[in-house]
Amino acid sequence: MLHLIMNDILGTPAILVGLFALIGLLLQKKGIADVVSGTLKTIMGFIILGAGATVLVGALDLFGQMFEHAFHIKGIIPNNEAIVALAQKTFGAETAMIMVFGMVVNIVLARFTKFKFIFLTGHHTMFMACMLAAVLSASGITGVALIVIGSIILGALMVFMPALLQPYTRQITGSDDVAIGHFGSFGYFVSGTIGKYFGNKEKSTEEIKVPKSLGFLRDSSVALALTMALMFIVVAGFTGSSFIEDKLSGGTNFIVFSLTQAITFAGGVFIVLAGVRMVIAEIVPAFKGIADKVVPNAKPALDCPIVFPFAPNAVIVGFLSSFIAGVISMFLLPIFGLAVIVPGLVPHFFTGAAAGVFGNATGGRRGAILGSLANGLIISFLPALLLPVLGSLGFNGTTFGDADFGIVGILLGNLLKLFM
């Protein structure tokens, strides 16, 4: 029963958010037609978002294999799903308990403090619970103490991180209806702050003037497909046709394969944006019931792609800038005596793109570029610094990829060293 609740219900973002929508609509005493429609559309929106993410990750994984083979790069590859899968063998029960009680702490804090946010990104809740279990265990804390400390920290993060970002999120969305519930928040906050002080808000990425002859680039899907096609073909040239055609494409010509994957990637982004629009359209009205009855004035904190539709050009700029910073970091990390972190395409796309949107909202084009470069450095150096505090988990060739995992893990691990 616990496995069903933790993995199949709370661990499935679509079902978790659908449950909140269902409860919200019931609390508003909506008719059966509205309840069924609102709940199913919310779940459907998240499934569409997840389907788009799967398409994206598939294309990025192939690009990553090409990149690694082309440049003979070996190192630690940050991947939240991979590190959590490894950790579940050792910390499965602790992760589950921290996740459940962390969500309870989130609701209590939202009810009785000024931080009125309900964190609805279920998979990131699980990732952070797992990371907390690993760090606390590596510091010698076990049993009830581990669960209590982990739950309090998790619940606090679930309200404080959305609150930290909300002034910038408000500038992006133009309203106070939704928040960001994603543990890449520190990178987004840095990007927004850099944009605020070093950018020019008046020159937005969305106002880039395109000549009439290049009018097709005004369509963000076309621009993204062409950008990715250029990246794929350049890397394919270094990778060589034999590796791609023998190992990846099943015999399809390496140039044709590269073009197909680039367009597949752009299609994945299009699917994600469609899912995001559906989720926002349904979850905000449904959430009003929970806000009114349980946590007055609460805001749903949702996954980072919810900001993508507000600045599609910034998504492209952010991804590319963050990835460039990740490549540069590969050469800087050994100078500081740190493990080489190979830039993971998945964290650089999702967090880099979101950082680009935040940087653009506060500082226009310059903010998007500089903010995303900063994000790329952050998600390269923090994973390297996090490895020592993860104990035995730090020797598995992968680690947590997003900024907040690094910040929380490093601070918590070193703080515990002082007292344990």
N, C-alpha and C positions, 0 to 999 in steps of 0.2 A: 504493500500500500504506500509506504514511504517513497519507494522507487517511482511509483506511478505519479505521485504528487510532485516530487522534486524534478524528475527527468522529463516526464511526458506532459506535465501541466505547467509548472512554474518554469521549467527549463526550455519551454517552447514559446518564443516571443509572441507568435500569432495567437496562441491559446490564452496566454497571460493577458495580453492587451484586450482580446475578445471578452474575457471574463470581466475586466474592469468596465468595458463598454456595456456589457449585459447588466452588471450591477448598477451602473449609473442610470441606464434607461429605466430599470425597474424602480429605482428610488424616485425617479421623476413621474412614475405611474403612467408611462407611455402605453399606448395600445399595443396589442400583440403583434400587429403588422410592423409597427415602428421598432419594437424590440428585436424581432427576428431580423428585419432588414438591417438595422444599425449594427447588430452584433456580427452578422454574417459579412457585411461589407467591411467592417473593421478587420476581421480575420482574413478576408480575401485580400485586402490591401496589404497586410503584412506578408501574406504568402506570395503575392506578386512581387513585393520588395525583396523577399528572400530568394525568389526565383531569379530575379535580376542579379542579385549578389552572387548567386551560384554561377551564372553565366560569366560575370566579371572575373570571379576567382579562377574559373577554368582557363580563361584567356591569359590572365596574369601569371598563372602557374606555368603555362607553356612559355611565356616570355621569360620568366625567371630561369627556367631550364636552359633556354637559348643563351641568356646573358651569362649564366654561370659557366657554360661550356665555352663560350666565345672568349671570355677573359680569364678563364682558369682560376676563378675566385673560390676559396674555401673559407668558411668561417661559421659563426653562429647566425642562424636565420630566425628572426623573431616571428613567432606565429602563436597567437593566443590559443587557438583550437588544439594545436599540437602539444603545447606545454601542459594544458589542462587535461588532455587525454592521458598523458604520462602521469600526471599528479593524481588523477582519480584512483589509480591503483593503490596509492598509499594513503591519500587524504579524502577518499570518497565520502565517508560518513561525516567527517568534520566539515567538509565543504557544504554538504546538504544542510546541516544544522545551522551553520553560520548564515547561509542564504535565507532560510526560513525566518530566523530570529532577526536578521538584518532588515528584512522587509517589514517586520513588526516595528522595529526601532524607527525605520523611515516614516511609517504612518504616525507613530506617536510624536516624533519630532515635528512633522508637518502639522499635526493637530495643535501642539502646544507652544510652538515657537513661531517666529516671523518667517521662517523658511518654508513656504507653502508649496513644496514640490513632491510629487509622487513619481519615483523612478520606475519607468516601465520597460527598460531595455533588459529583458530577463537574462539573455546570454552574458551580458557584461556584468550583471549582478553575480552570476555563477563564477565568471572568470576572477573577479575581485575576491570573492569568498575563498576560492581555491588558492589564490596568491597569499591571502592573509593566513590561511591554514598552514601553508608551506613555510612562511617566514616565522610565524609564531612557534611552530614545531621545531624549526632549525635553531631557535633560540632557547629551546628546552621547556617551553610551555605546552602542557598537554591537558586532556580531559575537559572538565567543566570550565576551567579558567580560559582555555584556548577558545572555546565556543562563545563565552560571555564577552571576552575582549574583542574577538573577531566580529561578533554581531554588532557591538556598539560602534566600532570603527566603520564597518560597512554601512550601517544605517545612517551614520553621520555623513559619510561621503555621498550617500544617495540624495541628501538634501543640500549639502554645502556646495558641491561642485556645480549643480545646475544654478544655484543662487549666485555663485561667482561669475558665471557666464551671462546671467540674465540681462544685465544692462546692454551688453553687446548683442545678444540674441534678439532683444527688442528692436535694436536698430536694423537688424536683418529682416525680420518678419513684419515690422511695422505695427505689432500688437503685443499684448502680454498674455496671449492665450496658451502658448506652448513654450516649453523649455527644452534644453538639450540634456539628455540623460545618456551620456557616453563617457567612458573613462579615458578619453583623449583630451579632457577639458583643459588641463594645464597648457597644452600646446595651442589650443584655440584662444585661450586667454592671453598668452604671450603674443600670438599673432595679432589679436585685436588691439592690444596695448601698443605694439610696435607701429601698427597702422595709425593709431591715434596720434602718436608723437612724431612719427617720421614720414607719414604718408600725406596724401592730398585727397581728401574725401570727394572733392568736386570732379576728379578724373576717374570715374568708375571703369572697371573692366567691361561693364555692360554697354559702355558708350564708345567702344573702340570703333573708329570710322573705317569702313571697308569700301574700297573702290567698287563701282558698279560692276566692273568685269569680274570681281570676286564676290559678288553678292551672295553666292551660295554659302559663304563662310559665316553669314549672319545666322544661319541655322546651327545651333550648338551641336546637334548630333552629327552633322556633316563635318564641322570643324574638328570635333573630337575624333571621328573616324579617320580623317586625313592626318591628324597629329599622330595618332597611334600607328597608322600605316607607315609613316615616316620612321618612327621609332623601331617598329618590327623589322622593316626592310633593312635599315642600317645595321641592327644587331644580327639579322639573318646573314648579312654579308660577311660579318666577322665569324659567325658560327660555322658557316659552310653548309653547302647543300646536302652533303652525305649524312651528317648527323641528323638534320631536320627530317630528311626524307626517310631515313632508316629507323629513327627512334621516335619521332613525334608525329609526322604527317601521314604515316601509312602509305608512303610512296607518292603522295601528291607533291607537285613541284613546289620548292621551298618559297618562291616568291608568291605564288598563288595562295599557298598555305598562310603566309604572313599577312597578306591582304585580307584573307577570310577571317583570321583571328582578330585583326584590327577592327573590322566591321562588326564582328561578333561582340567585341568589347563595347563599342559604341551602342550596339543594340541592348546590351546589358544595362548600360547607364539609362537608356530610354525606359526600359522596364522598371528600374528602380524608381525613377521620377514619377512614373504612372502610379506605382504602389504608394509612394509618399503622399501624392495628392489625394488619393482615396482615403488613406488613414487619417490625414488631417481633417478632411471633410466630415468624417464620421466620429472620430474620437473626441474632438473638442466639444460638440454639443452633448454627446453621451456623458462625458466626464463631468459635466455640470451637476449631475445628480450626486456624484460622490463629493464634489466640492461643497455643495449646499448642505448635505446631510452629515457627512463624516468629517471632512476637513474643509471648513469654509474657505473659499477663495483659492483652493488648491489648483495647481497647474500640472498637467501631465508632462513629464520629462521623457522625451523620445530619442531614438537613435539619431546619429549625426546626419544621415542623408536627408533629414527633413529640411535642412537649409539649402540643399543643392538647387531646387527649382528657383530660388530667389536670385541666384547669380551664376548661371551656367558657364559663362566665360571664366569666372573666378575658379570654378571647379577644375577646368583644364590647367589654368595658370598655377593653381595651388598644387596639383598633383605633380606637374613637371618640376616646379621649384623644389618641392620637398624631396623628390627622387634625386635631383641633382645634388642637393645637400647630403643625401644618404651616400651617394657615390663618393663625394669628396671626403666624407667622414671615414670611409674605409681606409683611406691613406693617412688620416690624422690619428685614428685610434691607437695604432701601434706606437706612435711617437710618445703617447702618454702611458704606454705600458698596459693598454687595455686590449681585451679580446676584439678581433675583427668582427664587426656586425655587418653582415651582407644585407643590403637594402631590400627588405621584403616589399614586393609590389603591392600586396593587399593593405598593410598599414599605411604605406606612403600614399596609396590612392585615397582611401577613406578619410584618414586624418589630414593628409595634405590638402585634399579638396576642401574639406570643411574649414581648415585653417585659412585657405585662400578666400573663402566666402567671408570669414570673420575679418581678415585683414582688409578686404575690399570695402566692407561696410564702414570701417573706421578710417581707412586711408587710401581708398581707391586702388589703382593699379600698383602703385609703389608699395602700398600696404599689403596687397595680396602676394606680391613677389617676396618682399622682405619677411613678412610674417610666416609664409610657408617655408622659406629657407630656414628660418629659426626652428619651425616645427620639425623639419627634416634632421637638423642637428640634434634636437632634443630626443627624438625617437631613435637616434643612433647611439648617442652617448649614455642615456639613462639605462637602456637594456644591458650595456656593457658593465655599468656600475652596479646593476641589480644582481648580476650573476653570483657574486660571493655570498649574498645574504639569503639565497634560495637553498642553501645546503646542497644535498645530493642532487636536487633537481637542476642545479646549475651546470651539470656535466653531461647534458643530453643533446647538445647540438642545437637547441632552440631555447627561447625564453619569451617572456611577455613583451608585446610589441608597442603598446600605446603609452602615452606620457604618464598618466596617473598611476599606472602600475609601478613604473620606475620610481616616481616621487614617493609614493606611499611605502613601497617595499624598502627603499634605501633609508628613508627617515625612520621607519619602524624598526628595521633590523639594527641600525646603529644605535638607536635609543635604547633598545633592549640590552645591547651589549654593555651599556653603562650600568644597568641595574641587575643583570643576571650573573 
